């Protein structure tokens, strides 16, 4: 059924992009982008946490 849904012919070729091939191509791209976004978000968040603990340790040094 998915092979029957044609999204269109790619210009300059005789290849028609079907829905199944679209999924085969786009699912890894979506996962890769999601992985990169999560990696950037996690590294940014880890930096914020480290800065927070640095401030706490500086405050405790001031109180000592």
Long-range contacts (C-beta under 8 A, 24 or more apart in sequence): none
